Every structure is written in structure tokens, then in C-alpha cells.
Amino acid sequence: MAKEVSQGDNHASVKAPPEPSPLRKAKFFKANMRILITGGAGFIGSHLVDKLMENEKNEVIVADNYFTGSKDNLKKWIGHPRFELIRHGR
């Protein structure tokens, strides 16, 4: 089957940006939360920690064995009252 191709005027239409996710307005983003992140010393985990620590109501606990991650990725949070780092494993 052949596809039809429009040969009319090709005007580029500008779309409005999509609406933010409704999860942004969800109750759990505003509540006091204690969050456990496994593998938080890795690249992705440490960036997740950074984002979660932006909310002053969150307490973040990281458990990692440092197999592929590094404690250096979390050095700015060590000693913070809402942050806890647990070395777990070998």
C-alpha cells in the first residue's frame, strides 16, 4: 500500500511544550519522606540523591557496597543532618 504525501504548503507549526507530569503536584512530592537509595554512590544514584536532597523535607539514606560507585560522588552530603550513608556488603 502506498502512503499519501501532501504536496501543499509546508508550514512549520510550533507546538506548545507538553504539560508537566501530574506526579509533580502529587502529595508525596510535598510530604516528609525518608527515602532509601540502593547504589546511591554510583553515577545515576548520586544524581538522584542530589535531586532528592533539594527538597528540605526529604531524608535520604544511601546503601552501597562501592563495587562500581564511589564515596566521592556523595562527599557534599556527608555530614548533612538529613543524609545517611551506609556501606553494605563486602
Secondary structure, DSSP 8 states (H G I E B T S, - for coil): -------S-------------GGGGSGGGTS-EEEEEETTTSHHHHHHHHHHHTSTTEEEEEEE--SS--GGGGTTTTT-TTEEEEE---
